[in-house]
Amino acid sequence: MVPNAVKHAQSRIAVRYDGIRLSVWNDCGRLPSDLDRLFDRFNTQSHGGTGIGLALALKISEMHGWKISAERTNGGLLVAFCFEGKRL
């Protein structure tokens, strides 16, 4: 998630981890119009991208019983893993 955030950031990223939730925010220049499709395989908005990264993140989170979410906030995109009360 962090390399993806760096790649699509205009100038800023923020990464936070509080023991239960890992969140990555960036001020991406082009916000996805449909956040529901953000985790679809081969859904990409960047030239040269494969659209597989967030789809893999979703699959990994499901396999571990975690949750992953995305939301528009503070002029950017926030993607977060919630480890459901399991401190890592």
C-alpha positions as CSV (number, residue, x, y, z in Angstrom):
1,M,0.0,0.0,0.0
2,V,2.8,2.5,0.8
3,P,4.5,2.2,-2.6
4,N,1.2,2.7,-4.3
5,A,0.5,5.8,-2.1
6,V,3.9,7.2,-3.0
7,K,3.4,6.5,-6.7
8,H,0.1,8.3,-6.8
9,A,0.8,11.2,-4.4
10,Q,1.1,14.7,-5.6
11,S,3.2,15.8,-2.7
12,R,2.1,14.3,0.6
13,I,1.5,10.9,2.2
14,A,0.8,9.9,5.7
15,V,1.2,6.4,7.2
16,R,-0.2,5.6,10.7
17,Y,-0.3,2.4,12.8
18,D,-1.9,2.2,16.2
19,G,-1.5,-1.5,16.8
20,I,-5.0,-2.3,15.4
21,R,-5.3,-0.2,12.3
22,L,-2.8,0.6,9.6
23,S,-3.8,3.5,7.4
24,V,-2.2,5.1,4.4
25,W,-3.3,8.5,3.1
26,N,-2.1,10.4,0.0
27,D,-3.1,13.6,-1.8
28,C,-3.6,11.8,-5.0
29,G,-4.3,14.1,-7.9
30,R,-7.1,12.0,-9.3
31,L,-9.5,10.4,-6.9
32,P,-11.3,7.3,-8.1
33,S,-14.9,8.0,-9.0
34,D,-16.1,4.6,-7.7
35,L,-14.5,3.5,-4.5
36,D,-16.4,0.2,-4.7
37,R,-14.3,-0.7,-7.8
38,L,-11.0,0.3,-6.2
39,F,-10.3,-3.2,-5.0
40,D,-11.3,-4.9,-8.3
41,R,-8.6,-6.9,-10.1
42,F,-7.2,-5.0,-13.2
43,N,-8.9,-1.8,-12.3
44,T,-6.3,0.9,-12.8
45,Q,-6.3,4.6,-13.4
46,S,-2.6,5.0,-14.0
47,H,-0.6,4.5,-17.2
48,G,1.5,1.4,-16.9
49,G,-0.3,0.1,-13.8
50,T,-1.7,-3.4,-13.6
51,G,-4.5,-2.8,-11.1
52,I,-3.6,-5.9,-9.1
53,G,-2.1,-4.3,-5.9
54,L,-5.2,-3.3,-4.0
55,A,-7.0,-6.5,-5.2
56,L,-4.2,-8.5,-3.6
57,A,-4.4,-6.5,-0.4
58,L,-8.2,-7.2,-0.3
59,K,-7.6,-10.9,-0.8
60,I,-4.9,-11.1,1.9
61,S,-7.0,-9.2,4.4
62,E,-9.9,-11.5,3.8
63,M,-7.7,-14.6,4.2
64,H,-6.6,-13.3,7.7
65,G,-10.1,-12.1,8.8
66,W,-9.1,-8.5,8.6
67,K,-11.0,-5.6,7.0
68,I,-9.7,-3.2,4.4
69,S,-11.5,0.1,3.5
70,A,-11.1,3.2,1.4
71,E,-12.5,6.6,1.7
72,R,-12.1,10.1,0.4
73,T,-10.9,12.4,3.1
74,N,-8.9,15.7,3.6
75,G,-8.6,16.1,-0.2
76,G,-7.1,12.7,-0.7
77,L,-7.6,8.9,-0.5
78,L,-7.3,6.9,2.8
79,V,-6.8,3.1,2.6
80,A,-6.9,1.3,5.9
81,F,-6.5,-2.2,7.3
82,C,-8.3,-3.0,10.5
83,F,-6.9,-6.0,12.3
84,E,-10.2,-6.5,14.3
85,G,-8.7,-6.1,17.8
86,K,-5.7,-8.3,17.0
87,R,-2.6,-6.4,18.0
88,L,0.3,-7.2,15.6
